[in-house]
């Protein structure tokens, strides 16, 4: 019976430890504040990755959800909190996915293109600035 009590006590302590709030970060810690514009951060990364590609390389960007796999050819941000992915599915049909930017998960990889083929680039479409004149 003592082994069961010990196991129960260890389980309880592990659960309490796992659910406890983390200690506050010390003042002056070098952690970067979260960006308010996640779309701009995403665009910055993809732009930088594509800029560093060689002439015979392209950046493949993939999105997968609910059994659908999409080769992303364009990323648009109609609003700072919403993203629209456009590309082609496995049957080469034009497909779009619309979601909150916080839910976005992409897979990227650099691949070589076939000899004589032109590498494709992912299009990045930012929201249009609002006209202050109404």
N, CA, C and O atoms as CSV, one atom per row, in Angstrom:
chain,resi,resn,atom,element,x,y,z
A,1,UNK,N,N,0.818,-1.194,0.000
A,1,UNK,CA,C,0.000,0.000,0.000
A,1,UNK,C,C,0.861,1.255,0.000
A,1,UNK,O,O,0.439,2.281,-0.535
A,2,UNK,N,N,2.055,1.205,0.585
A,2,UNK,CA,C,2.930,2.359,0.641
A,2,UNK,C,C,3.373,2.779,-0.758
A,2,UNK,O,O,3.542,3.971,-1.015
A,3,UNK,N,N,3.563,1.821,-1.665
A,3,UNK,CA,C,3.959,2.133,-3.038
A,3,UNK,C,C,2.847,2.907,-3.756
A,3,UNK,O,O,3.125,3.846,-4.502
A,4,UNK,N,N,1.610,2.519,-3.533
A,4,UNK,CA,C,0.475,3.213,-4.140
A,4,UNK,C,C,0.385,4.640,-3.614
A,4,UNK,O,O,0.120,5.564,-4.384
A,5,UNK,N,N,0.604,4.835,-2.306
A,5,UNK,CA,C,0.574,6.180,-1.729
A,5,UNK,C,C,1.701,7.038,-2.290
A,5,UNK,O,O,1.499,8.217,-2.583
A,6,UNK,N,N,2.888,6.451,-2.440
A,6,UNK,CA,C,4.028,7.172,-2.988
A,6,UNK,C,C,3.761,7.575,-4.441
A,6,UNK,O,O,4.052,8.705,-4.835
A,7,UNK,N,N,3.213,6.663,-5.230
A,7,UNK,CA,C,2.891,6.949,-6.629
A,7,UNK,C,C,1.857,8.063,-6.730
A,7,UNK,O,O,1.973,8.957,-7.568
A,8,UNK,N,N,0.849,7.999,-5.870
A,8,UNK,CA,C,-0.188,9.012,-5.873
A,8,UNK,C,C,0.392,10.381,-5.499
A,8,UNK,O,O,0.041,11.393,-6.106
A,9,UNK,N,N,1.269,10.408,-4.510
A,9,UNK,CA,C,1.887,11.661,-4.084
A,9,UNK,C,C,2.770,12.241,-5.194
A,9,UNK,O,O,2.739,13.446,-5.442
A,10,UNK,N,N,3.560,11.384,-5.866
A,10,UNK,CA,C,4.416,11.853,-6.960
A,10,UNK,C,C,3.581,12.389,-8.124
A,10,UNK,O,O,3.935,13.402,-8.729
A,11,UNK,N,N,2.485,11.718,-8.435
A,11,UNK,CA,C,1.591,12.167,-9.501
A,11,UNK,C,C,0.999,13.521,-9.165
A,11,UNK,O,O,0.927,14.406,-10.018
A,12,UNK,N,N,0.573,13.681,-7.912
A,12,UNK,CA,C,-0.014,14.952,-7.476
A,12,UNK,C,C,1.011,16.078,-7.574
A,12,UNK,O,O,0.680,17.164,-8.050
A,13,UNK,N,N,2.242,15.844,-7.137
A,13,UNK,CA,C,3.292,16.861,-7.193
A,13,UNK,C,C,3.649,17.206,-8.641
A,13,UNK,O,O,3.861,18.375,-8.962
A,14,UNK,N,N,3.716,16.206,-9.508
A,14,UNK,CA,C,4.030,16.457,-10.915
A,14,UNK,C,C,2.935,17.290,-11.567
A,14,UNK,O,O,3.219,18.195,-12.352
A,15,UNK,N,N,1.674,16.982,-11.239
A,15,UNK,CA,C,0.558,17.742,-11.791
A,15,UNK,C,C,0.597,19.191,-11.311
A,15,UNK,O,O,0.421,20.114,-12.106
A,16,UNK,N,N,0.824,19.388,-10.029
A,16,UNK,CA,C,0.883,20.745,-9.481
A,16,UNK,C,C,2.048,21.531,-10.082
A,16,UNK,O,O,1.918,22.722,-10.363
A,17,UNK,N,N,3.178,20.867,-10.277
A,17,UNK,CA,C,4.351,21.521,-10.859
A,17,UNK,C,C,4.076,21.918,-12.313
A,17,UNK,O,O,4.470,22.999,-12.751
A,18,UNK,N,N,3.403,21.045,-13.049
A,18,UNK,CA,C,3.132,21.314,-14.460
A,18,UNK,C,C,2.103,22.414,-14.650
A,18,UNK,O,O,2.143,23.116,-15.661
A,19,UNK,N,N,1.191,22.584,-13.715
A,19,UNK,CA,C,0.141,23.589,-13.861
A,19,UNK,C,C,0.465,24.903,-13.166
A,19,UNK,O,O,-0.307,25.857,-13.258
A,20,UNK,N,N,1.587,24.962,-12.480
A,20,UNK,CA,C,1.984,26.179,-11.771
A,20,UNK,C,C,2.430,27.241,-12.770
A,20,UNK,O,O,3.077,26.929,-13.770
A,21,UNK,N,N,2.085,28.494,-12.495
A,21,UNK,CA,C,2.513,29.590,-13.357
A,21,UNK,C,C,4.035,29.687,-13.336
A,21,UNK,O,O,4.657,29.482,-12.293
A,22,UNK,N,N,4.645,30.005,-14.505
A,22,UNK,CA,C,6.102,30.151,-14.526
A,22,UNK,C,C,6.516,31.392,-13.749
A,22,UNK,O,O,5.744,32.346,-13.648
A,23,UNK,N,N,7.717,31.390,-13.205
A,23,UNK,CA,C,8.172,32.567,-12.461
A,23,UNK,C,C,8.321,33.744,-13.421
A,23,UNK,O,O,8.636,33.551,-14.595
A,24,UNK,N,N,8.096,34.958,-12.929
A,24,UNK,CA,C,8.228,36.124,-13.808
A,24,UNK,C,C,9.672,36.283,-14.271
A,24,UNK,O,O,10.611,35.947,-13.550
A,25,UNK,N,N,9.832,36.803,-15.486
A,25,UNK,CA,C,11.176,37.027,-16.024
A,25,UNK,C,C,11.827,38.162,-15.241
A,25,UNK,O,O,11.165,39.142,-14.900
A,26,UNK,N,N,13.108,38.036,-14.960
A,26,UNK,CA,C,13.791,39.100,-14.222
A,26,UNK,C,C,13.800,40.392,-15.039
A,26,UNK,O,O,13.836,40.372,-16.269
A,27,UNK,N,N,13.766,41.508,-14.325
A,27,UNK,CA,C,13.782,42.813,-14.989
A,27,UNK,C,C,15.058,42.941,-15.799
A,27,UNK,O,O,16.132,42.531,-15.358
A,28,UNK,N,N,14.931,43.510,-16.983
A,28,UNK,CA,C,16.098,43.697,-17.835
A,28,UNK,C,C,16.474,42.441,-18.600
A,28,UNK,O,O,17.575,42.360,-19.145
A,29,UNK,N,N,15.570,41.447,-18.654
A,29,UNK,CA,C,15.914,40.242,-19.392
A,29,UNK,C,C,15.874,40.539,-20.887
A,29,UNK,O,O,15.096,41.389,-21.320
A,30,UNK,N,N,16.691,39.862,-21.680
A,30,UNK,CA,C,16.817,40.188,-23.099
A,30,UNK,C,C,15.722,39.598,-23.988
A,30,UNK,O,O,15.905,39.527,-25.203
A,31,UNK,N,N,14.587,39.173,-23.419
A,31,UNK,CA,C,13.533,38.613,-24.260
A,31,UNK,C,C,12.877,39.729,-25.060
A,31,UNK,O,O,12.613,40.816,-24.546
A,32,UNK,N,N,12.620,39.432,-26.339
A,32,UNK,CA,C,12.010,40.426,-27.216
A,32,UNK,C,C,10.511,40.485,-26.961
A,32,UNK,O,O,9.887,39.450,-26.726
A,33,UNK,N,N,9.930,41.661,-27.003
A,33,UNK,CA,C,8.489,41.749,-26.823
A,33,UNK,C,C,7.785,41.150,-28.035
A,33,UNK,O,O,8.315,41.210,-29.144
A,34,UNK,N,N,6.600,40.575,-27.842
A,34,UNK,CA,C,5.907,39.999,-28.985
A,34,UNK,C,C,5.506,41.098,-29.969
A,34,UNK,O,O,5.139,42.206,-29.578
A,35,UNK,N,N,5.588,40.761,-31.244
A,35,UNK,CA,C,5.245,41.739,-32.272
A,35,UNK,C,C,3.737,41.874,-32.380
A,35,UNK,O,O,3.007,40.886,-32.305
A,36,UNK,N,N,3.277,43.101,-32.556
A,36,UNK,CA,C,1.854,43.338,-32.752
A,36,UNK,C,C,1.418,42.958,-34.154
A,36,UNK,O,O,0.241,42.676,-34.375
A,37,UNK,N,N,2.345,42.943,-35.110
A,37,UNK,CA,C,2.013,42.656,-36.488
A,37,UNK,C,C,2.664,41.339,-36.925
A,37,UNK,O,O,3.738,41.328,-37.527
A,38,UNK,N,N,1.996,40.248,-36.609
A,38,UNK,CA,C,2.545,38.932,-36.926
A,38,UNK,C,C,2.666,38.711,-38.425
A,38,UNK,O,O,3.570,38.008,-38.876
A,39,UNK,N,N,1.770,39.301,-39.198
A,39,UNK,CA,C,1.835,39.170,-40.649
A,39,UNK,C,C,3.107,39.787,-41.211
A,39,UNK,O,O,3.735,39.214,-42.101
A,40,UNK,N,N,3.489,40.943,-40.699
A,40,UNK,CA,C,4.716,41.593,-41.158
A,40,UNK,C,C,5.938,40.754,-40.811
A,40,UNK,O,O,6.891,40.694,-41.588
A,41,UNK,N,N,5.918,40.110,-39.657
A,41,UNK,CA,C,7.023,39.235,-39.266
A,41,UNK,C,C,7.105,38.046,-40.223
A,41,UNK,O,O,8.191,37.692,-40.683
A,42,UNK,N,N,5.964,37.434,-40.520
A,42,UNK,CA,C,5.921,36.315,-41.466
A,42,UNK,C,C,6.435,36.739,-42.833
A,42,UNK,O,O,7.258,36.044,-43.429
A,43,UNK,N,N,5.959,37.872,-43.334
A,43,UNK,CA,C,6.399,38.363,-44.639
A,43,UNK,C,C,7.904,38.630,-44.646
A,43,UNK,O,O,8.589,38.332,-45.624
A,44,UNK,N,N,8.408,39.190,-43.557
A,44,UNK,CA,C,9.838,39.463,-43.470
A,44,UNK,C,C,10.675,38.202,-43.581
A,44,UNK,O,O,11.700,38.186,-44.263
A,45,UNK,N,N,10.237,37.145,-42.908
A,45,UNK,CA,C,10.976,35.884,-42.969
A,45,UNK,C,C,10.932,35.287,-44.371
A,45,UNK,O,O,11.968,34.903,-44.915
A,46,UNK,N,N,9.745,35.207,-44.955
A,46,UNK,CA,C,9.626,34.593,-46.284
A,46,UNK,C,C,10.400,35.411,-47.319
A,46,UNK,O,O,11.072,34.844,-48.181
A,47,UNK,N,N,10.309,36.730,-47.239
A,47,UNK,CA,C,11.048,37.586,-48.169
A,47,UNK,C,C,12.558,37.346,-48.034
A,47,UNK,O,O,13.259,37.221,-49.039
A,48,UNK,N,N,13.049,37.284,-46.811
A,48,UNK,CA,C,14.481,37.073,-46.590
A,48,UNK,C,C,14.918,35.700,-47.104
A,48,UNK,O,O,15.979,35.572,-47.715
A,49,UNK,N,N,14.106,34.685,-46.858
A,49,UNK,CA,C,14.462,33.341,-47.342
A,49,UNK,C,C,14.515,33.311,-48.864
A,49,UNK,O,O,15.425,32.717,-49.443
A,50,UNK,N,N,13.536,33.955,-49.522
A,50,UNK,CA,C,13.518,33.950,-50.981
A,50,UNK,C,C,14.662,34.786,-51.556
A,50,UNK,O,O,15.208,34.456,-52.609
A,51,UNK,N,N,15.018,35.857,-50.868
A,51,UNK,CA,C,16.099,36.726,-51.332
A,51,UNK,C,C,17.436,35.973,-51.347
A,51,UNK,O,O,18.294,36.242,-52.188
A,52,UNK,N,N,17.604,35.039,-50.423
A,52,UNK,CA,C,18.864,34.311,-50.318
A,52,UNK,C,C,18.934,33.060,-51.188
A,52,UNK,O,O,19.921,32.327,-51.126
A,53,UNK,N,N,17.911,32.801,-51.996
A,53,UNK,CA,C,17.918,31.618,-52.856
A,53,UNK,C,C,18.882,31.791,-54.029
A,53,UNK,O,O,19.113,32.901,-54.508
A,54,UNK,N,N,19.435,30.668,-54.475
A,54,UNK,CA,C,20.257,30.680,-55.685
A,54,UNK,C,C,19.332,30.662,-56.893
A,54,UNK,O,O,18.129,30.440,-56.752
A,55,UNK,N,N,19.887,30.895,-58.086
A,55,UNK,CA,C,19.072,30.976,-59.302
A,55,UNK,C,C,18.335,29.678,-59.621
A,55,UNK,O,O,17.295,29.706,-60.279
A,56,UNK,N,N,18.858,28.552,-59.167
A,56,UNK,CA,C,18.230,27.262,-59.480
A,56,UNK,C,C,17.443,26.702,-58.289
A,56,UNK,O,O,17.189,25.500,-58.224
A,57,UNK,N,N,17.058,27.575,-57.347
A,57,UNK,CA,C,16.315,27.152,-56.161
A,57,UNK,C,C,15.014,27.927,-56.032
A,57,UNK,O,O,14.881,29.047,-56.527
A,58,UNK,N,N,14.058,27.302,-55.354
A,58,UNK,CA,C,12.820,27.989,-54.993
A,58,UNK,C,C,12.413,27.559,-53.595
A,58,UNK,O,O,12.793,26.493,-53.111
A,59,UNK,N,N,11.634,28.416,-52.968
A,59,UNK,CA,C,11.130,28.136,-51.632
A,59,UNK,C,C,9.729,27.561,-51.772
A,59,UNK,O,O,8.811,28.252,-52.212
A,60,UNK,N,N,9.567,26.308,-51.400
A,60,UNK,CA,C,8.240,25.707,-51.381
A,60,UNK,C,C,7.612,26.009,-50.033
A,60,UNK,O,O,8.241,25.831,-48.990
A,61,UNK,N,N,6.359,26.470,-50.062
A,61,UNK,CA,C,5.607,26.751,-48.849
A,61,UNK,C,C,4.361,25.882,-48.897
A,61,UNK,O,O,3.607,25.922,-49.869
A,62,UNK,N,N,4.144,25.094,-47.844
A,62,UNK,CA,C,3.036,24.148,-47.790
A,62,UNK,C,C,2.152,24.434,-46.592
A,62,UNK,O,O,2.624,24.803,-45.517
A,63,UNK,N,N,0.849,24.254,-46.806
A,63,UNK,CA,C,-0.139,24.358,-45.741
A,63,UNK,C,C,-0.990,23.108,-45.796
A,63,UNK,O,O,-1.399,22.683,-46.877
A,64,UNK,N,N,-1.264,22.514,-44.647
A,64,UNK,CA,C,-2.066,21.294,-44.594
A,64,UNK,C,C,-3.114,21.450,-43.503
A,64,UNK,O,O,-2.823,21.888,-42.390
A,65,UNK,N,N,-4.364,21.071,-43.857
A,65,UNK,CA,C,-5.452,21.150,-42.886
A,65,UNK,C,C,-6.594,20.261,-43.361
A,65,UNK,O,O,-6.947,20.277,-44.541
A,66,UNK,N,N,-7.165,19.495,-42.460
A,66,UNK,CA,C,-8.335,18.661,-42.731
A,66,UNK,C,C,-8.136,17.775,-43.956
A,66,UNK,O,O,-9.058,17.609,-44.754
A,67,UNK,N,N,-6.963,17.216,-44.111
A,67,UNK,CA,C,-6.701,16.302,-45.214
A,67,UNK,C,C,-6.336,16.988,-46.514
A,67,UNK,O,O,-5.938,16.316,-47.466
A,68,UNK,N,N,-6.456,18.289,-46.584
A,68,UNK,CA,C,-6.084,19.049,-47.778
A,68,UNK,C,C,-4.648,19.531,-47.634
A,68,UNK,O,O,-4.252,20.021,-46.577
A,69,UNK,N,N,-3.875,19.391,-48.701
A,69,UNK,CA,C,-2.510,19.892,-48.716
A,69,UNK,C,C,-2.406,20.916,-49.833
A,69,UNK,O,O,-2.768,20.635,-50.975
A,70,UNK,N,N,-1.920,22.086,-49.508
A,70,UNK,CA,C,-1.903,23.214,-50.433
A,70,UNK,C,C,-0.476,23.697,-50.641
A,70,UNK,O,O,0.227,24.000,-49.677
A,71,UNK,N,N,-0.046,23.770,-51.898
A,71,UNK,CA,C,1.233,24.405,-52.234
A,71,UNK,C,C,0.937,25.890,-52.358
A,71,UNK,O,O,0.292,26.324,-53.312
A,72,UNK,N,N,1.403,26.656,-51.406
A,72,UNK,CA,C,1.082,28.085,-51.319
A,72,UNK,C,C,1.910,28.855,-52.342
A,72,UNK,O,O,3.136,28.754,-52.379
A,73,UNK,N,N,1.206,29.631,-53.175
A,73,UNK,CA,C,1.864,30.477,-54.160
A,73,UNK,C,C,1.704,31.962,-53.837
A,73,UNK,O,O,2.431,32.805,-54.363
A,74,UNK,N,N,0.735,32.271,-52.958
A,74,UNK,CA,C,0.525,33.661,-52.574
A,74,UNK,C,C,-0.018,33.718,-51.152
A,74,UNK,O,O,-0.866,32.915,-50.763
A,75,UNK,N,N,0.482,34.675,-50.390
A,75,UNK,CA,C,0.003,34.924,-49.034
A,75,UNK,C,C,-0.476,36.367,-48.989
A,75,UNK,O,O,0.278,37.295,-49.281
A,76,UNK,N,N,-1.745,36.541,-48.618
A,76,UNK,CA,C,-2.313,37.888,-48.538
A,76,UNK,C,C,-2.782,38.159,-47.119
A,76,UNK,O,O,-3.248,37.262,-46.416
A,77,UNK,N,N,-2.649,39.404,-46.718
A,77,UNK,CA,C,-3.118,39.848,-45.406
A,77,UNK,C,C,-4.173,40.930,-45.616
A,77,UNK,O,O,-3.842,42.116,-45.611
A,78,UNK,N,N,-5.448,40.542,-45.802
A,78,UNK,CA,C,-6.479,41.561,-45.991
A,78,UNK,C,C,-6.655,42.440,-44.759
A,78,UNK,O,O,-7.027,43.608,-44.875
A,79,UNK,N,N,-6.392,41.885,-43.584
A,79,UNK,CA,C,-6.381,42.638,-42.340
A,79,UNK,C,C,-5.167,42.173,-41.546
A,79,UNK,O,O,-4.612,41.119,-41.855
A,80,UNK,N,N,-4.739,42.917,-40.539
A,80,UNK,CA,C,-3.573,42.492,-39.763
A,80,UNK,C,C,-3.767,41.158,-39.029
A,80,UNK,O,O,-2.784,40.526,-38.641
A,81,UNK,N,N,-5.007,40.724,-38.834
A,81,UNK,CA,C,-5.249,39.504,-38.070
A,81,UNK,C,C,-5.793,38.349,-38.914
A,81,UNK,O,O,-6.111,37.291,-38.371
A,82,UNK,N,N,-5.905,38.536,-40.245
A,82,UNK,CA,C,-6.436,37.482,-41.103
A,82,UNK,C,C,-5.478,37.245,-42.265
A,82,UNK,O,O,-4.918,38.185,-42.829
A,83,UNK,N,N,-5.299,35.964,-42.615
A,83,UNK,CA,C,-4.415,35.605,-43.720
A,83,UNK,C,C,-5.208,34.774,-44.733
A,83,UNK,O,O,-6.060,33.966,-44.362
A,84,UNK,N,N,-4.910,34.989,-46.020
A,84,UNK,CA,C,-5.497,34.209,-47.103
A,84,UNK,C,C,-4.350,33.571,-47.873
A,84,UNK,O,O,-3.479,34.261,-48.403
A,85,UNK,N,N,-4.362,32.236,-47.928
A,85,UNK,CA,C,-3.361,31.483,-48.678
A,85,UNK,C,C,-3.978,31.057,-49.997
A,85,UNK,O,O,-5.095,30.542,-50.018
A,86,UNK,N,N,-3.271,31.262,-51.092
A,86,UNK,CA,C,-3.739,30.827,-52.407
A,86,UNK,C,C,-2.680,29.933,-53.019
A,86,UNK,O,O,-1.482,30.191,-52.904
A,87,UNK,N,N,-3.142,28.875,-53.673
A,87,UNK,CA,C,-2.215,27.955,-54.315
A,87,UNK,C,C,-2.966,26.823,-54.976
A,87,UNK,O,O,-4.125,26.969,-55.364
A,88,UNK,N,N,-2.289,25.686,-55.102
A,88,UNK,CA,C,-2.886,24.539,-55.783
A,88,UNK,C,C,-2.850,23.312,-54.879
A,88,UNK,O,O,-1.884,23.070,-54.155
A,89,UNK,N,N,-3.944,22.544,-54.947
A,89,UNK,CA,C,-4.011,21.313,-54.170
A,89,UNK,C,C,-3.382,20.166,-54.961
A,89,UNK,O,O,-2.766,20.396,-56.001
A,90,UNK,N,N,-3.533,18.951,-54.478
A,90,UNK,CA,C,-2.944,17.778,-55.119
A,90,UNK,C,C,-3.467,17.509,-56.519
A,90,UNK,O,O,-2.783,16.869,-57.318
A,91,UNK,N,N,-4.675,17.988,-56.832
A,91,UNK,CA,C,-5.254,17.809,-58.161
A,91,UNK,C,C,-5.019,19.047,-59.041
A,91,UNK,O,O,-5.647,19.185,-60.090
A,92,UNK,N,N,-4.129,19.937,-58.624
A,92,UNK,CA,C,-3.768,21.159,-59.348
A,92,UNK,C,C,-4.940,22.124,-59.505
A,92,UNK,O,O,-4.992,22.891,-60.467
A,93,UNK,N,N,-5.869,22.086,-58.572
A,93,UNK,CA,C,-6.996,23.012,-58.578
A,93,UNK,C,C,-6.648,24.217,-57.715
A,93,UNK,O,O,-6.019,24.086,-56.664
A,94,UNK,N,N,-7.068,25.401,-58.179
A,94,UNK,CA,C,-6.854,26.609,-57.397
A,94,UNK,C,C,-7.587,26.470,-56.069
A,94,UNK,O,O,-8.783,26.179,-56.040
A,95,UNK,N,N,-6.874,26.677,-54.982
A,95,UNK,CA,C,-7.424,26.480,-53.646
A,95,UNK,C,C,-7.016,27.654,-52.768
A,95,UNK,O,O,-5.903,28.170,-52.869
A,96,UNK,N,N,-7.942,28.065,-51.903
A,96,UNK,CA,C,-7.632,29.142,-50.954
A,96,UNK,C,C,-7.997,28.694,-49.552
A,96,UNK,O,O,-8.957,27.949,-49.352
A,97,UNK,N,N,-7.229,29.151,-48.595
A,97,UNK,CA,C,-7.501,28.897,-47.179
A,97,UNK,C,C,-7.503,30.256,-46.479
A,97,UNK,O,O,-6.598,31.069,-46.668
A,98,UNK,N,N,-8.527,30.483,-45.677
A,98,UNK,CA,C,-8.673,31.747,-44.949
A,98,UNK,C,C,-8.705,31.430,-43.465
A,98,UNK,O,O,-9.454,30.556,-43.028
A,99,UNK,N,N,-7.889,32.140,-42.685
A,99,UNK,CA,C,-7.825,31.849,-41.250
A,99,UNK,C,C,-7.236,33.023,-40.483
A,99,UNK,O,O,-6.645,33.927,-41.074
A,100,UNK,N,N,-7.399,33.003,-39.168
A,100,UNK,CA,C,-6.704,34.001,-38.338
A,100,UNK,C,C,-5.197,33.751,-38.404
A,100,UNK,O,O,-4.762,32.601,-38.453
A,101,UNK,N,N,-4.419,34.796,-38.406
A,101,UNK,CA,C,-2.962,34.668,-38.501
A,101,UNK,C,C,-2.403,33.848,-37.344
A,101,UNK,O,O,-1.388,33.168,-37.503
A,102,UNK,N,N,-3.061,33.904,-36.168
A,102,UNK,CA,C,-2.580,33.152,-35.012
A,102,UNK,C,C,-2.669,31.638,-35.230
A,102,UNK,O,O,-1.932,30.888,-34.590
A,103,UNK,N,N,-3.549,31.178,-36.113
A,103,UNK,CA,C,-3.744,29.748,-36.353
A,103,UNK,C,C,-2.862,29.218,-37.480
A,103,UNK,O,O,-2.858,28.014,-37.735
A,104,UNK,N,N,-2.128,30.074,-38.149
A,104,UNK,CA,C,-1.359,29.694,-39.327
A,104,UNK,C,C,-0.150,28.840,-38.968
A,104,UNK,O,O,0.638,29.191,-38.090
A,105,UNK,N,N,-0.018,27.713,-39.663
A,105,UNK,CA,C,1.155,26.849,-39.542
A,105,UNK,C,C,1.575,26.462,-40.950
A,105,UNK,O,O,0.804,25.848,-41.687
A,106,UNK,N,N,2.791,26.819,-41.321
A,106,UNK,CA,C,3.302,26.534,-42.654
A,106,UNK,C,C,4.548,25.671,-42.554
A,106,UNK,O,O,5.251,25.676,-41.543
A,107,UNK,N,N,4.806,24.933,-43.621
A,107,UNK,CA,C,6.043,24.173,-43.755
A,107,UNK,C,C,6.761,24.721,-44.983
A,107,UNK,O,O,6.156,24.857,-46.046
A,108,UNK,N,N,8.037,25.035,-44.842
A,108,UNK,CA,C,8.804,25.557,-45.970
A,108,UNK,C,C,10.028,24.702,-46.197
A,108,UNK,O,O,10.573,24.099,-45.272
A,109,UNK,N,N,10.455,24.663,-47.467
A,109,UNK,CA,C,11.718,23.989,-47.774
A,109,UNK,C,C,12.280,24.546,-49.068
A,109,UNK,O,O,11.533,24.930,-49.968
A,110,UNK,N,N,13.576,24.585,-49.153
A,110,UNK,CA,C,14.262,25.035,-50.356
A,110,UNK,C,C,14.487,23.810,-51.228
A,110,UNK,O,O,15.007,22.791,-50.772
A,111,UNK,N,N,14.085,23.924,-52.503
A,111,UNK,CA,C,14.251,22.812,-53.453
A,111,UNK,C,C,14.921,23.324,-54.716
A,111,UNK,O,O,14.809,24.503,-55.051
A,112,UNK,N,N,15.614,22.441,-55.416
A,112,UNK,CA,C,16.211,22.749,-56.713
A,112,UNK,C,C,15.128,22.643,-57.768
A,112,UNK,O,O,14.265,21.769,-57.686
A,113,UNK,N,N,15.163,23.521,-58.757
A,113,UNK,CA,C,14.212,23.444,-59.865
A,113,UNK,C,C,14.849,22.656,-60.999
A,113,UNK,O,O,16.073,22.567,-61.098
A,114,UNK,N,N,14.010,22.089,-61.847
A,114,UNK,CA,C,14.515,21.318,-62.985
A,114,UNK,C,C,15.303,22.235,-63.914
A,114,UNK,O,O,15.005,23.423,-64.037
A,115,UNK,N,N,16.308,21.663,-64.562
A,115,UNK,CA,C,17.142,22.439,-65.488
A,115,UNK,C,C,16.257,23.051,-66.569
A,115,UNK,O,O,15.413,22.367,-67.149
A,116,UNK,N,N,16.452,24.335,-66.836
A,116,UNK,CA,C,15.678,25.038,-67.851
A,116,UNK,C,C,14.365,25.604,-67.343
A,116,UNK,O,O,13.707,26.350,-68.068
A,117,UNK,N,N,13.957,25.273,-66.112
A,117,UNK,CA,C,12.717,25.802,-65.543
A,117,UNK,C,C,12.998,27.077,-64.765
A,117,UNK,O,O,14.080,27.264,-64.208
A,118,UNK,N,N,12.008,27.940,-64.742
A,118,UNK,CA,C,12.131,29.188,-63.985
A,118,UNK,C,C,11.612,28.945,-62.572
A,118,UNK,O,O,10.492,28.459,-62.412
A,119,UNK,N,N,12.389,29.268,-61.547
A,119,UNK,CA,C,11.898,29.075,-60.180
A,119,UNK,C,C,10.733,30.015,-59.868
A,119,UNK,O,O,10.726,31.171,-60.291
A,120,UNK,N,N,9.766,29.513,-59.135
A,120,UNK,CA,C,8.624,30.345,-58.744
A,120,UNK,C,C,8.910,30.985,-57.391
A,120,UNK,O,O,9.715,30.482,-56.607
A,121,UNK,N,N,8.254,32.074,-57.141
A,121,UNK,CA,C,8.387,32.790,-55.873
A,121,UNK,C,C,7.004,32.952,-55.266
A,121,UNK,O,O,6.013,33.104,-55.981
A,122,UNK,N,N,6.947,32.919,-53.946
A,122,UNK,CA,C,5.691,33.119,-53.233
A,122,UNK,C,C,5.379,34.606,-53.247
A,122,UNK,O,O,6.208,35.430,-52.863
A,123,UNK,N,N,4.166,34.941,-53.697
A,123,UNK,CA,C,3.739,36.330,-53.710
A,123,UNK,C,C,3.290,36.761,-52.322
A,123,UNK,O,O,2.616,36.008,-51.620
A,124,UNK,N,N,3.660,37.957,-51.932
A,124,UNK,CA,C,3.310,38.493,-50.618
A,124,UNK,C,C,2.482,39.755,-50.818
A,124,UNK,O,O,2.980,40.742,-51.361
A,125,UNK,N,N,1.227,39.734,-50.386
A,125,UNK,CA,C,0.307,40.847,-50.603
A,125,UNK,C,C,-0.066,41.451,-49.254
A,125,UNK,O,O,-0.741,40.824,-48.438
A,126,UNK,N,N,0.387,42.676,-49.041
A,126,UNK,CA,C,0.089,43.389,-47.799
A,126,UNK,C,C,-1.264,44.079,-47.901
A,126,UNK,O,O,-1.749,44.327,-49.005
A,127,UNK,N,N,-1.882,44.393,-46.759
A,127,UNK,CA,C,-3.155,45.128,-46.803
A,127,UNK,C,C,-2.941,46.527,-47.367
A,127,UNK,O,O,-1.889,47.139,-47.183
A,128,UNK,N,N,-3.964,47.013,-48.057
A,128,UNK,CA,C,-3.880,48.366,-48.603
A,128,UNK,C,C,-4.064,49.361,-47.472
A,128,UNK,O,O,-4.930,49.177,-46.618
A,129,UNK,N,N,-3.248,50.425,-47.459
A,129,UNK,CA,C,-3.425,51.432,-46.405
A,129,UNK,C,C,-4.758,52.128,-46.561
A,129,UNK,O,O,-5.222,52.379,-47.674
A,130,UNK,N,N,-5.372,52.439,-45.420
A,130,UNK,CA,C,-6.659,53.132,-45.434
A,130,UNK,C,C,-6.460,54.602,-45.785
A,130,UNK,O,O,-5.520,55.246,-45.318
A,131,UNK,N,N,-7.341,55.110,-46.599
A,131,UNK,CA,C,-7.305,56.515,-46.985
A,131,UNK,C,C,-7.854,57.353,-45.838
A,131,UNK,O,O,-8.985,57.139,-45.401
A,132,UNK,N,N,-7.079,58.290,-45.355
A,132,UNK,CA,C,-7.512,59.105,-44.215
A,132,UNK,C,C,-8.539,60.175,-44.611
A,132,UNK,O,O,-9.118,60.835,-43.749
A,133,UNK,N,N,-8.759,60.342,-45.929
A,133,UNK,CA,C,-9.712,61.339,-46.379
A,133,UNK,C,C,-11.150,60.816,-46.393
A,133,UNK,O,O,-12.083,61.567,-46.681
A,134,UNK,N,N,-11.329,59.527,-46.082
A,134,UNK,CA,C,-12.684,58.983,-45.952
A,134,UNK,C,C,-13.092,58.317,-47.181
A,134,UNK,O,O,-14.205,57.796,-47.261
